[in-house]
Amino acid sequence: MRILLPLLGLFLLLAGCGRAPAGAPAAAPAAPLLIAAEDVITLKVAPLASGPLITGSIQPDRRADLRAEVSSVVLAVLKENGQPVRRGEVLVRLDDTSIRDALLSAQEAERAAAQAFEQAGRQFQRLQTLRASGMASAQALEDAEIRRNSTQSDLSAAKARVVQARQQLQRTEARAPFDGIVGERKVSAGDTAQVGKELLKVIDPRSLRFEGLVSSDAVQAIRPGQAVNFRVNGYGRQEFAGRVRLVSPTANAATRQVEVLVDITGDASPRLAGLYAEGRVESASAQALLVPASAIVREGDRAFAWRLDGKALRKVAVTLGERDPRRGDHVVRAGLAEGDRLLRHPMGSLRDGQAVEEAAPAASAAASQPPAKP
């Protein structure tokens, strides 16, 4: 009896500790997890492409390096980087003082040669008349004909010098070869431009293409017309599409890589030349159920995804296959089906069976707008 009384008291004490005090409110149920439409992804069957890796840069198909054709001083650069230009528009002016003087000298020489030719021609005609009447010798007529022919040659040479000087004068103005924009300015006013010095670059931004390189081991799997999917640095995860136009018949002597030219297709196109790009040539394609890597939670060697079943979350074991080399998505072998809705970025504090509530699109838009002023 002495032993039972203490045990009974201990039992009553433990029972009292587990019971809420009289008048205290009951514990409220956990609030459901509020998620927005952008937090959920719907699984779909998508093409799974495989093929050689292609790396390179975005370059314009139409581009021109304007270089100095005469040695002179730069007087003015009329366009800056990025400014649009029209075909035939003057972009750079060089000092034409000495060339204009040479043109004037050539024109004066042409005028003198023309006068000499006219005089020699009249002299030859007079001697022809005199020879017909027997008043001039055959030798005098022959000498007049030689002088006429010589002055005619001098006149032709003088005309050629005028044309050459006029061409040199035109070369003091660098003009746009086509409609486009200035890609890179190389000189400023006051610079000395030697023959061959680059003045500026003109590109056509509407003619951008993907100039890539592939390994020589994979070149046998690439043919003109094959589809190419690639991403460009500076455009995030946006994907661009293209088609192989040309596979170079020669490999780079240093890297042993082969150049591949890809025409950009579709509505989306990068607008900046020179950006790095990387993608895949679709040499083979199949349909598969793909899940983004961000939706997968790994626990050791096992993989899970959080699926929305009505108003609750379910932790589902997933069997994954190969990975899409273009987007990094995984092929689903088992555990999920097409149309399943998953959390895009699951957190570590989620619980199996946890209640969820999806925010209405209209409510989300209204919450993002600032309150109206009275």
C-alpha positions as CSV (number, residue, x, y, z in Angstrom):
1,M,0.0,0.0,0.0
2,R,2.9,2.4,0.7
3,I,4.3,1.6,-2.7
4,L,1.0,2.1,-4.7
5,L,0.2,5.6,-3.3
6,P,3.4,7.3,-4.6
7,L,2.9,5.6,-8.0
8,L,-0.7,6.7,-8.2
9,G,0.3,10.3,-7.4
10,L,2.9,10.3,-10.1
11,F,0.3,9.0,-12.6
12,L,-2.1,11.8,-11.7
13,L,0.7,14.4,-12.0
14,L,1.6,13.3,-15.5
15,A,-2.0,13.3,-16.6
16,G,-2.4,16.8,-15.3
17,C,0.6,18.0,-17.3
18,G,-0.7,16.6,-20.5
19,R,-4.1,18.3,-20.2
20,A,-4.6,22.0,-21.1
21,P,-5.6,24.2,-18.2
22,A,-9.3,25.0,-17.9
23,G,-10.4,28.0,-20.0
24,A,-7.3,27.9,-22.3
25,P,-8.1,28.0,-26.2
26,A,-7.4,24.9,-28.3
27,A,-4.3,24.9,-30.5
28,A,-5.0,26.3,-34.0
29,P,-4.3,24.1,-37.0
30,A,-1.3,24.9,-39.2
31,A,-1.9,27.5,-41.9
32,P,-1.8,26.1,-45.5
33,L,1.2,26.8,-47.7
34,L,0.3,29.7,-50.1
35,I,1.7,29.2,-53.6
36,A,1.4,31.2,-56.8
37,A,1.0,30.0,-60.4
38,E,4.7,30.6,-61.1
39,D,5.7,28.2,-58.3
40,V,4.1,25.2,-60.1
41,I,5.1,23.4,-63.3
42,T,3.1,20.9,-65.3
43,L,5.0,17.9,-66.7
44,K,4.7,17.5,-70.4
45,V,6.2,15.2,-73.0
46,A,8.9,17.1,-74.9
47,P,11.5,16.2,-77.5
48,L,14.7,14.8,-76.1
49,A,17.5,15.8,-78.5
50,S,21.0,14.4,-78.6
51,G,23.9,15.5,-80.8
52,P,27.3,17.0,-80.9
53,L,28.2,20.1,-78.8
54,I,28.7,23.3,-80.7
55,T,30.4,26.4,-79.3
56,G,31.2,29.7,-80.9
57,S,29.9,33.3,-81.2
58,I,27.2,35.3,-82.8
59,Q,28.5,37.2,-85.8
60,P,26.9,39.2,-88.7
61,D,26.8,37.6,-92.1
62,R,27.2,41.0,-93.7
63,R,30.1,42.9,-92.3
64,A,32.7,45.2,-93.8
65,D,36.0,46.6,-92.6
66,L,36.5,50.1,-94.1
67,R,40.2,50.8,-94.6
68,A,42.1,53.8,-95.9
69,E,42.9,53.6,-99.6
70,V,45.1,56.7,-99.6
71,S,47.6,58.0,-97.1
72,S,46.2,61.1,-95.5
73,V,45.1,62.8,-92.2
74,V,41.6,62.1,-90.9
75,L,39.5,65.2,-91.0
76,A,36.2,64.0,-89.5
77,V,34.5,60.8,-88.3
78,L,30.8,61.4,-88.9
79,K,29.4,58.3,-87.1
80,E,29.8,56.8,-83.7
81,N,29.5,53.2,-82.5
82,G,26.0,51.8,-82.8
83,Q,24.7,54.6,-85.0
84,P,22.7,53.5,-88.1
85,V,24.1,54.2,-91.5
86,R,22.6,54.1,-95.0
87,R,24.3,52.7,-98.1
88,G,26.5,55.3,-99.8
89,E,26.5,57.6,-96.7
90,V,29.9,59.3,-95.9
91,L,31.3,58.0,-92.7
92,V,34.9,59.2,-92.6
93,R,36.6,62.1,-94.4
94,L,40.3,62.3,-95.1
95,D,42.3,65.4,-96.0
96,D,42.2,65.8,-99.8
97,T,44.3,68.9,-100.3
98,S,47.3,67.2,-102.1
99,I,45.0,64.9,-104.1
100,R,42.8,67.8,-105.2
101,D,46.0,69.7,-106.4
102,A,47.1,66.5,-108.3
103,L,43.7,66.4,-109.9
104,L,43.9,70.0,-111.1
105,S,47.4,69.4,-112.5
106,A,46.1,66.3,-114.3
107,Q,43.2,68.3,-115.8
108,E,45.6,71.0,-117.0
109,A,47.8,68.4,-118.6
110,E,44.8,66.9,-120.3
111,R,43.7,70.3,-121.6
112,A,47.2,70.9,-123.1
113,A,47.4,67.5,-124.6
114,A,43.9,68.0,-126.2
115,Q,45.1,71.3,-127.7
116,A,48.3,69.7,-129.1
117,F,46.3,66.9,-130.5
118,E,43.9,69.3,-132.3
119,Q,46.8,71.3,-133.7
120,A,48.5,68.2,-134.9
121,G,45.3,67.0,-136.5
122,R,44.8,70.3,-138.4
123,Q,48.4,70.2,-139.6
124,F,47.9,66.7,-140.9
125,Q,44.8,67.6,-142.7
126,R,46.5,70.6,-144.4
127,L,49.4,68.5,-145.5
128,Q,47.0,65.9,-146.9
129,T,45.4,68.7,-149.1
130,L,48.7,70.0,-150.2
131,R,49.9,66.5,-151.0
132,A,46.9,65.9,-153.1
133,S,47.8,69.0,-155.2
134,G,51.5,68.1,-155.3
135,M,52.6,70.9,-153.1
136,A,53.9,68.8,-150.1
137,S,56.2,65.9,-150.0
138,A,55.3,62.4,-148.8
139,Q,57.9,62.7,-146.0
140,A,56.2,65.9,-144.6
141,L,52.8,64.2,-144.6
142,E,54.2,61.2,-142.9
143,D,55.9,63.3,-140.2
144,A,52.6,65.2,-139.6
145,E,50.8,61.8,-139.2
146,I,53.4,60.7,-136.6
147,R,53.0,63.9,-134.6
148,R,49.2,63.5,-134.7
149,N,49.4,59.9,-133.4
150,S,51.9,60.9,-130.7
151,T,49.7,63.7,-129.4
152,Q,46.7,61.4,-129.5
153,S,48.6,59.0,-127.2
154,D,49.6,61.8,-124.9
155,L,46.0,62.9,-124.7
156,S,44.9,59.3,-123.8
157,A,47.5,59.2,-121.0
158,A,46.5,62.6,-119.7
159,K,42.8,61.5,-119.5
160,A,43.9,58.3,-117.6
161,R,45.8,60.4,-115.1
162,V,42.7,62.6,-114.6
163,V,40.5,59.5,-114.0
164,Q,43.1,58.2,-111.5
165,A,43.3,61.5,-109.6
166,R,39.5,61.7,-109.5
167,Q,39.4,58.1,-108.1
168,Q,42.0,59.0,-105.5
169,L,39.9,62.1,-104.5
170,Q,36.8,59.8,-104.1
171,R,38.8,57.5,-101.8
172,T,39.3,60.3,-99.3
173,E,35.6,59.6,-98.3
174,A,34.8,56.3,-96.7
175,R,31.2,55.4,-97.5
176,A,28.9,52.8,-96.1
177,P,28.7,49.7,-98.4
178,F,25.2,48.7,-97.2
179,D,22.5,49.7,-94.7
180,G,23.5,48.8,-91.2
181,I,25.2,50.1,-88.0
182,V,28.7,51.1,-87.1
183,G,30.1,48.2,-85.2
184,E,33.5,49.6,-84.1
185,R,35.2,53.0,-84.7
186,K,39.0,52.8,-85.1
187,V,40.1,56.4,-85.8
188,S,39.5,59.9,-84.6
189,A,40.0,63.3,-86.3
190,G,43.7,64.2,-86.5
191,D,44.9,60.6,-86.9
192,T,47.2,59.8,-89.7
193,A,45.8,57.0,-91.9
194,Q,48.2,55.0,-93.9
195,V,47.1,52.8,-96.8
196,G,45.3,49.8,-95.4
197,K,44.7,51.3,-91.9
198,E,41.2,50.2,-90.6
199,L,38.9,53.1,-90.1
200,L,35.7,51.5,-88.8
201,K,33.5,48.4,-89.1
202,V,30.0,48.3,-90.5
203,I,27.7,45.4,-89.8
204,D,24.1,44.4,-90.7
205,P,22.4,43.4,-87.4
206,R,19.6,41.7,-89.4
207,S,22.1,39.1,-90.8
208,L,23.4,37.6,-87.5
209,R,24.4,34.0,-87.6
210,F,25.9,31.4,-85.2
211,E,29.6,30.7,-86.2
212,G,30.4,27.6,-84.1
213,L,33.1,24.9,-83.8
214,V,32.6,21.2,-83.3
215,S,35.0,18.4,-82.5
216,S,36.4,16.6,-85.5
217,D,35.2,13.3,-83.9
218,A,31.6,14.4,-84.3
219,V,31.7,16.0,-87.7
220,Q,30.4,12.9,-89.4
221,A,27.1,13.3,-87.6
222,I,26.5,16.9,-88.8
223,R,24.9,17.7,-92.1
224,P,23.4,20.9,-93.7
225,G,19.8,21.4,-92.7
226,Q,20.0,19.9,-89.2
227,A,18.3,21.7,-86.4
228,V,20.4,23.5,-83.8
229,N,19.3,24.7,-80.3
230,F,21.6,27.1,-78.5
231,R,21.9,29.7,-75.8
232,V,23.6,33.0,-75.8
233,N,25.5,34.6,-72.9
234,G,23.5,37.6,-71.8
235,Y,20.1,36.1,-72.6
236,G,19.8,33.9,-69.5
237,R,18.0,30.6,-70.1
238,Q,16.4,31.8,-73.4
239,E,16.9,29.3,-76.2
240,F,17.3,30.1,-79.8
241,A,16.8,27.9,-82.8
242,G,18.8,27.6,-86.0
243,R,19.7,25.3,-88.9
244,V,23.1,24.2,-90.2
245,R,24.0,26.0,-93.4
246,L,27.5,24.9,-94.0
247,V,30.1,22.5,-92.6
248,S,33.7,23.6,-93.3
249,P,35.6,21.1,-95.4
250,T,38.8,21.8,-93.4
251,A,39.7,21.6,-89.7
252,N,41.6,24.2,-87.7
253,A,45.3,23.3,-87.8
254,A,45.8,24.1,-84.1
255,T,42.6,22.9,-82.4
256,R,41.5,20.2,-84.9
257,Q,37.9,21.6,-84.7
258,V,35.6,22.2,-87.6
259,E,33.7,25.4,-88.3
260,V,29.9,25.1,-88.7
261,L,27.8,28.0,-89.9
262,V,24.3,28.1,-88.5
263,D,21.4,30.3,-89.7
264,I,19.2,31.6,-86.9
265,T,15.5,30.7,-87.4
266,G,12.3,31.5,-85.6
267,D,11.0,34.8,-84.2
268,A,13.6,35.1,-81.4
269,S,17.0,36.3,-82.4
270,P,19.9,37.8,-80.5
271,R,20.6,41.4,-81.4
272,L,24.3,41.7,-80.3
273,A,27.2,40.5,-82.3
274,G,30.2,38.9,-80.7
275,L,28.4,37.2,-77.8
276,Y,29.5,33.6,-76.8
277,A,27.0,30.9,-77.7
278,E,26.7,27.2,-76.9
279,G,24.3,24.5,-78.0
280,R,23.7,21.2,-79.6
281,V,23.2,19.9,-83.1
282,E,20.1,17.7,-83.2
283,S,21.5,14.6,-84.9
284,A,18.9,12.4,-83.1
285,S,15.6,13.2,-81.4
286,A,12.9,11.3,-79.3
287,Q,9.9,12.1,-77.2
288,A,10.3,11.8,-73.4
289,L,8.7,13.0,-70.1
290,L,11.1,15.7,-68.8
291,V,11.3,17.2,-65.3
292,P,13.5,20.3,-64.5
293,A,16.4,19.7,-62.2
294,S,15.2,22.5,-59.9
295,A,12.1,20.4,-59.1
296,I,14.1,17.4,-57.9
297,V,15.2,16.9,-54.3
298,R,17.9,14.3,-53.7
299,E,18.5,12.4,-50.5
300,G,21.5,10.3,-51.0
301,D,21.0,8.1,-54.0
302,R,17.3,8.6,-54.1
303,A,15.4,11.4,-55.9
304,F,12.0,12.9,-54.9
305,A,9.6,15.5,-56.2
306,W,6.7,17.4,-54.5
307,R,3.5,16.8,-56.3
308,L,0.2,18.7,-55.8
309,D,-2.6,16.3,-55.1
310,G,-5.7,18.5,-54.8
311,K,-5.1,20.7,-51.7
312,A,-2.2,18.7,-50.3
313,L,1.5,18.1,-51.1
314,R,2.8,14.6,-51.7
315,K,6.5,13.5,-51.6
316,V,6.9,11.2,-54.5
317,A,9.9,9.0,-55.2
318,V,11.2,9.4,-58.8
319,T,13.3,7.2,-61.0
320,L,15.4,9.4,-63.4
321,G,17.0,8.6,-66.6
322,E,19.5,10.4,-68.8
323,R,19.7,14.2,-68.8
324,D,18.9,16.5,-71.7
325,P,22.2,18.1,-72.6
326,R,20.5,21.3,-73.9
327,R,18.4,22.3,-71.0
328,G,19.6,20.1,-68.2
329,D,16.2,18.5,-67.6
330,H,16.0,14.8,-66.5
331,V,14.1,12.0,-68.2
332,V,11.4,10.5,-65.9
333,R,11.5,6.7,-65.9
334,A,8.9,6.1,-63.1
335,G,7.1,7.9,-60.3
336,L,5.5,10.7,-62.3
337,A,3.1,11.0,-65.3
338,E,2.3,13.6,-67.9
339,G,0.1,16.3,-66.5
340,D,1.4,16.0,-62.9
341,R,1.8,19.4,-61.2
342,L,5.1,19.8,-59.2
343,L,6.6,22.6,-57.1
344,R,9.2,24.3,-59.2
345,H,11.6,25.1,-56.3
346,P,10.7,22.9,-53.3
347,M,12.1,24.0,-49.9
348,G,13.5,21.7,-47.2
349,S,10.8,22.5,-44.6
350,L,8.0,20.8,-46.6
351,R,6.0,17.9,-45.1
352,D,4.3,15.1,-46.8
353,G,0.5,15.8,-46.8
354,Q,1.0,19.5,-46.0
355,A,-2.0,21.6,-47.0
356,V,-1.6,24.0,-49.8
357,E,-3.6,26.9,-51.2
358,E,-3.1,28.4,-54.6
359,A,-3.3,32.2,-55.0
360,A,-5.8,33.4,-57.5
361,P,-4.2,35.2,-60.5
362,A,-6.5,38.2,-60.1
363,A,-5.7,38.4,-56.4
364,S,-2.0,38.2,-57.1
365,A,-2.3,41.0,-59.7
366,A,-4.3,43.2,-57.3
367,A,-1.9,42.6,-54.5
368,S,1.0,43.7,-56.7
369,Q,-0.7,47.1,-57.5
370,P,-0.2,50.0,-55.2
371,P,-3.3,51.2,-53.3
372,A,-5.3,53.9,-55.0
373,K,-5.0,57.4,-53.6
374,P,-8.1,58.9,-52.0
